[in-house]
Amino acid sequence: MLEIMDLSMVNWARAQFALTAMYHWLFVPLTLGITWIIAFFHTIYVKTGNEEWKRLTKFWMKLFGINFAIGVATGIILEFEFGTNWSNYSWMVGDIFGAPLAIEGIFAFFLEATFFAVMFFGWNRVSKGFHLFSTWMVAIGSNMSAVWILVANAWMQYPVGQAFNPETARFEMQSFAEVALSPYAINKFTHATSSSMLTAALFIISISSWYLLRGRHQLMAKRSIVVAAVLGVFASIFTIVNGDESAYEIAQVQPMKLAAFEGLYEGQINAGLAAFGIVNRDKQVFDDQKPFHFEVHFPYLLGLMANRSFNSFVPGMKDLVYGNPEYNIMGSAQKMVRGKEAIANLDSYRHAKKSGDEEAAATYLSAFNETKEFLGYGYLRTPEEAVPPVALSFYAFHVMVSLGTLFPLIFIAYLYFTKKGTLERKKWLLGFGTITYFLGLIAGQAGWVVAEVGRQPWTIQGLLPVTVARTNLTTATVQTTFFIFLFLFTALLIAEISIMLKQISIGPEEN
């Protein structure tokens, strides 16, 4: 009964963290991306002295400020939840996970906050050069904040630069450089920030399209569209390229995640890349049911994406659960055996140390060190528990990829018709353009679903499952706070939308 209650609490804690993170990510991409675009607008104003560019800059700056204020509120709550719902995790990895977050708070946040007031209130109060410098520093500071948060998240996906201390049962940092500069961290940062600029460009295009449809602020709207679309094209291409590189990194260090979001149960040579499919939700890793009710594949491309080779073997979920000796793949079933040995030897070592038996302690420590890399698997109940939710991972990944492919075409279409001077007459494009920002938000949310759902059941990949990382709270307590946060975040979202719509309706200040 206790185990059932614990699992219920864990699931509610997962749901609460997912709720907070998804609400937070409604605001973050716009904050990260639009600061760069505003800096470009501001630069054009300073270079040209044209007052229209000043009006334009101040308008988008105002919308950024509204979004930033709401985003901060959800971000603070998100960090507190590590302590409230995941205290075992915070205690076990505080040495490592806390360092990037501390740097984010001390360095990046203060860099951003220092220049934030100058950017907003420095018009005609400081020199144009220093004011422009402040705008660029806000953009840099915002994205520096993202660096350290994404480094922390990347470490959870690919834990490097750390060692487990059997004396304290904690993970301790061995190399900050490995943590901060791991390939996974670099790819996560570049992908998140480039996709954020893409989302911000869509935000500007959506609002500008609305103005053009109504014949309002047409000069401002056209100029905004040109800058946003040009930056959007580059951001889209960069997002696609580093998205492919991220998929390659996932194949190397999180092969189960790759298999899940491709719906690959049986490992294959020359595996095809799933373009579309309807997942069979009843399919289990141990049965012979078909994984899809319907599917379309691009032949051979999965091997190229995963291993940069057409003739390579891509392991499926069955290989990763039960093992595949032919390709030297140890499954979670075998890792569980070694993990339980590691737990037993760790317990014996600590008891021997406590009783003063140094010889026995040394023996148990040596045995533990041989199997410590499988420690997390010892806490799994079944080998199949290592498989993440397949349908959710598959659909989220393919929604993200499909929309990511569409966005550069949208930007190119806007630039093409702007150059021809016929954009105002393309009502179909402007009408579609008004909703593109929401498509950008959907793509961003889907990307985080892939990243976080795809690595379940792990808090730290392969080392710490979520069932161990939890806090000893009752299910009712977490349920209560879940609904409190749901109400609070929804109220904040409604407030932002109301304020945004009012400012958009008013439009830029007239001279």
N, C-alpha and C positions, 0 to 999 in steps of 0.2 A: 504493500500500500504506500509506503514511504517513497518507493522508486517512482510510482505513478504520479504522486504529488510533485516530486522533484521535476519529473519530465514536464508536467503541466506548467510549473513555474518557469522552467527553461524556455518553453515555447512562448509563453506570454512575455518573457524578457526579450526574446528574439523579436517578437512582434513589436514591442515598444521601441526597441532600438531601430528597427526597420522603419517604423512610423516617423521617428525623429529624424533619421538620416534622409529619408525621402522628402520630407517637408523642407529640411535644410537645403537639399540639393535643388529645390525649386528656385532658391535665391542665389546660391553660390555661383553657378555658371554665368549668370548675367553680371554679377559683381566682378568676376575675374576677367570676363571678355570685354565688357563695355568700357572699362577704365582705359584700355589700350586705344579703343576707337575714339573716345573722348579726347585722349592725348593727341591723336592725329588731327581731330577737328580743331583743337586749341592751337596746335602748331601751324595749321593753315591760316588761322586768324592772325597769329603773331606775324607770320611771314607776309601776309597780304594786307593786313590792316583793314580788311573788309568787315564792316559791322554785321553783315548778314551771318558770317561765320561765327561771330561772337554770340549772336542770338541763338544760333544753332547749338553751339557748345554748351551754353548755359541751360538750354532746354533739356538736352540729354543728361547733363550733369545733375539736374534736379531729379530726374527719374532714377538715376543711379543712386542718389542719396536716399530715396524712399526705400529702394530695394535693399540697400546696405543695412539700414537700421533694423529691418525685420530679420534679415539673415543672421545678424549678430546674436539676436535673442535665441534662435533655434540652435545655433552653434554652441553657445554656452551650456545649454541643457544637454546637448549631445555628449560633451566631455564629462559632465557630472554623472551621466549614466554609467560610465566605466566604474565609478566608485560605488554607486548605489546598487546596480544589478549584477555587476561583474567584478566583485571585489577580489575573488580568488585570482582572476586574471590580472587585475591591477597589482596585487601583491607579488605574484609570481614573475611578472615581466616589467615591473615598474622601473627597474634599472635601465631597460632598453627603450621601452615604449614612452617613458616619461621624458627622455632627453629631447627628441624632436618636438614634442608638444611644448616643452619649456622654451626651446629656442624660438618656436613660432610665437609664443606669447611675449617673450622678452625683446626679441629683435624685430621680427617682421611686423607684428601688430603695432609696436611703438613707432616703427618707421612709417607705417601707413597712417597712424593716428596723428603723428606730428604734422604731417603735411595736409591732412584732410581738411582742417579748418581753413588753412591758407587757400586751398583750391576753391572752396566754396565761397569764402568771404573776402578773398584778396583782390577782387576786381576793383581797380582804381585806388587800392590801398597799398599795394606793393608794386614793384616794377614788373613790366610785362615778362621780362626774362625769368625772374624768380617765381612769378605766378605759374608760368609754363613749366618750370622745373618742378614745382610742387605737384602739378598734375601728373607728370611722368613718374614722380616718386610715389604717388598714391597707386598708380598702376603697378609699379615694381613691388611696392609693399604688399599689395593685395595678393599678388602671385607668389611672393616669398612666403606668405602665410600658407598658401596651398602647398608649396614645396615640402614643408616639414610635416604637415598633416598627411600628405600622400606618401612620404617616406615611412611614416609610422604604419600606415595601412599596408604598404608594400612589404614591410618586414613581417607582418602577420601572414601574408601570402607566401613569402619566400624568406624564412628566418635564417639570416646569415650574421656573421660577426658576433656570435653569442656562444655561451657555454652553460651547461646546467651544473649548478653547484649542489652536490649531494648533501652537504652540511646544512644548507638552509632550504633546500628544495625550491630554489629560485633560478630563473634564467638570468645570467649576468652578461653585460656587454664586454666583448673582447676587442672589438675594432669598430669605432664609430665610422671610420671611412667606408668599411664594408657595408655597414647598414645604410649610410647616406648615399653611397654611389653604386649600389647594386644595380645590375641591368634592369631588374624588375622595377625598382624605384624610378629610374630615369624614364623608362617607357610609360609608367603610370602617370608621371608628372607631365610629360610632353603630350600624352594623349588627352589627359583631363584639361589642360590649359588650352590646347588647340581646339578641342571640341567646345570649350567655353567661349572662345572668340567666335566660333561658328554660330553658337546659340545667340550671342549678343548681336551679331550681324543680322540674324533672322528677326530678332526683337525690333531692330531699327527698321528693317524692311517691312515688317508687319504694320507698324504704326505709320510709317511714311506712305505705305500703300493706302491705308485708310484715309489719310489726308488727301491723296490724289483722287481717290474715288469721290470725295466730297468737294473737290475743288478748293481746298484750303491749304495755305502755307505751301504752295506748290514749289517755289524755289528752294525752300528749306528741305522739303521732302526729296526732291530730285538730287540735291547735293548730298544729302544723307545716304540715299540709296547708292549713289556711285561709290562713295568711300566704303560703305558697309559691304557692298557686293564685291568690290575688288579684294578687300581683306577676307571676305567670306570664301572666295575662290581659293586663295592661298591656304586659309585655315582648313578648308574641306580636304584639299589634296594632302596636306600634312597630316590631318587626322586619319585619313585612309591609309597612308604609308605607315605611320607609327602604330595604327591599329593592327596592321598585318604583322608588324614586329612584335607587338604585344601578344598576339596569338601564337607566334613562334616561341616566345618566352614561356607562355602557359604550357605549351606542349612539352617543354623541357623540364619544368619544375612542378607543374600541376596537371599531369596527363589525365587524371580523372575528370577534371573540370572540362578539358577539351573534349573528351569522349562524351560527357553529358550534354554539352551544348551542340554537339553534332549528332547526338542520338546513336552513337557508335557502341554497340554491345560486343560485337565480335571483332577482334583485331584483324587488320587487313593489310596486304601489300597493294600499292596503287589504289588506296581508298579514295572514294569520291567525296566531294564537298557537297553537303546538303544545301540545295538552293531553297527548297520549300518542302514542307511535309506536315502531315497531321499525325501527331504522336499517339501511339497506343498507350494510354495511361495505365492499362492493366499489366503491361509487360514488366516482368521482374528479371533481374540479372541471371537468375538460376533456371528460368524456364525457356521453352522453345517458341514462344509466341513471336510474331513479327513485331519489330519495334515501331513500325509506321503503318497506318491505314492507307496512306498515300504519300508518295515522296518523289521529288525530282532532284537528281544529283548531277553535278559537273564531274565527269570522270577524272580520276587521278589527282585532282587538285588538293585534296586534304593532305596527302603525303608531301606535296610541295610546300604547303603552308606550314605543316608541323615540323618537317625535317629538312626543308629546302632540297628535297630529292623526290623524283617521281617513283623510284623503285624502292622506297623505304617502307618499313612496317610501322603502322600506327596502332598502338594497343587500344583495345576496347575495354569497356567496363568489366566484362567477364575476365579478361586477362589480368586486370588490375585488382580484382577481388580474389580470384582463386589461383593466380599465378600462371606463368607460361615459361617453362624451363627452356623451350627452344630458343626464345629470345631473351633469356636471362632476366625475366621479370618476376620479382617476388610479389605475391599478392597480399592483400590485407589479411587474409586468413593466416598466412605464415608470419606476417608481421605481428599479428595479435599474440601468437604463441611467444615470440621473443619479447614483446612488450610486457606480457604478464610475468615473464622471467625477470625483466628489468625492475618491475614494481616490487616483486618478492625480494630480489637481491638488495634493492634500496631500503626496504623495510628492515631486512636482516642487518644490513650495514649500520643503520641508525640505532637499532637495539644493541648491537655489539659495541658501538661507540659509547652508548649510554651506560652500559654495564662495565666498561673499561677493558674489554677483550680486544686489544689492538690487532692481534694476529688474525682473529676471525673477521674483524672489520676490514682488514686489508684484503682478505680473500673475497669477501662479499663485494667490496668496492671494485676489485679487478673484474669480477663476473658482471657487475652492473655496467662497467665501462664498455664491455663487449656488446651490450645490447641496448645502451641508453638512447640510441637514435630512434628506437622503436617504442620509446616510453609511452607516447600518446596512444598508440594502438592498443596498449594493454587495458585501456579504459573503455574500449568499444565493446558492446554486448554481442554483436554478430559481425561477421566479415562484410555482409551486405550493407551495414550501416555506413560504410565508407562511400557509398554512392549518393551523390546529392540529388535533389529533386530534378528529374530529367526533363519533364515537360516544360516546367517554368524556365529552366536554363536554356532549353532549345528555342522556345518562342521568344524569350527576351533577346537572345543573341541575334536571331534573324530579323527581329523588328529593328534592332540597332543598326545592323548592317544594311538593311533595305533602305532605311531613312538616310543613313550616311551616304549612300550612293545617289540618292535623289537630290540632296542639298546643293552640290556643285552645279547641277543642271539648272536649278532655280536661280542661283546667282548669275550664271552665264546668260540665262534668258533675260534677266533684268538689265544686264549690261548691254546686251545686243539691242534690245528695243529702246534703251536710253540713247545709244549711239545713233540709231535710226531716227530718233525724235518722235517715236510713236508710242511711247510707254503709256501716256495718259489714255490712249484709245484702246489699250489691251485690257479691257475690263475683266476678262477671264483670269489673266495673270495677276492683276491687282487684287481681285477677289480671293484667289488662292493664296496670294502673298500675305493677306491679313491673318491667316491661320498658321503660317509656317513657324512662327515662334513656338506655338504649342506642340508642333511636330518635333521641334528641337528639344523641348523639355521631355517629351516622351522618349526620344532617343537616348538622352542623358540618363533618365531613370532606368531604362532598359539596360544600359551599360553597367550601372551599379548593381542591378539584380544579377547580371551575369557574374560580376566580380565577387559578390558576397554570397549569393545562394549557391553558386557553382563550387565554392570551397567548403561547403558544409560536409561533414559535421564538425569542422575544425574552427577553433578560434585562432590558433596558430597552426599553420599547415603541418600536419603530421606529428605535432608535438603536444598540443593541448586541445582536447575536444571541448565543445561548449558545455557539456554536462559537468565538467570539472571546473570550468572557468566561472561558474555562476556564484551568486551570493546566496546565503541561506535565508531567503525571505519566503514568506508564504505566497501561494498563488494569488490569494485575494488581495494582498498588498500590491503586487505588480499589476493586477487587473485594474485596481482603483487608480493607480498613477497613469496607466495606459489611457483610460478614458478622460482623466484630467488633462493629459497632454493633447489628446485628440481634440478636445474642446478648445484648449488654449491655442494650438497651432492653427486650427480651422479659423478661429477668431482673428488671429494675426494675418492669415492669408486673405480673409475677407476684407480686413482693414487695408492691406496693401493694394488689393485690386480696386477698392473704392477710391483710395487716394490717387492711385495711378490713373484710373479712368477720368477722375476730375481734372488732373493736370494735363492729360492728353486732350481732353475736351477744351480746356483753356488754350492750350498750345503755347508756343514760344512768346516771350514778351515782345510787344510791338515797340518800335523806336518812337 
